[in-house]
């Protein structure tokens, strides 16, 4: 196994990595479809659609409901409806994954710089982090609309490397989807893939992360040289 002892910073994905947010996303998606008098969807389907931002989630939901490509006028009509419903159901049913609090606390105590790098819109990201009282762990919170490009583009991770003046081997990306792993590879940094999140039904190992963990707490195994 290659050495991980130069790590000083960790970037985390949000949905499917730190927080299981699908229950609330599903409620908002179902309400959006219902408001448009379209067939509804299941929570399991929403799990398979999450990962590329809110607009892509709704486009996938509409494609399913219409059983056809989505006209731009319908997507434009659906988006503000979804945003309103999700704002009202941001953390009613979502939960932190087991071990998240303990690991974040441990990493903070050991001096790691931490960031959230998510494709979730910023207007939802900050309130969600605050609702679970984990916002204070993160020096940077980069969302899907923070820049013109989002994961799998490496730009948010390259931004962190530049802003924190880090060599690539000092930053680790932890996420549950191929978007996280592809972004890390393109940025030239290490990655850990989590098996329990949302990855479109695809085995995270197929994306080639540097390590794979079945539980959040297992990431400490790979940074223990520094801890």
Beta strands, then each sheet from edge to edge (+ up, - down):
strand 1: 9-12
strand 2: 19-20
strand 3: 95-96
strand 4: 113-117
strand 5: 140-142
strand 6: 171-175
strand 7: 190-194
strand 8: 211-213
sheet 1: 5+ 4+ 1+ 6+ 7+ 8+
sheet 2: 2+ 3-
end
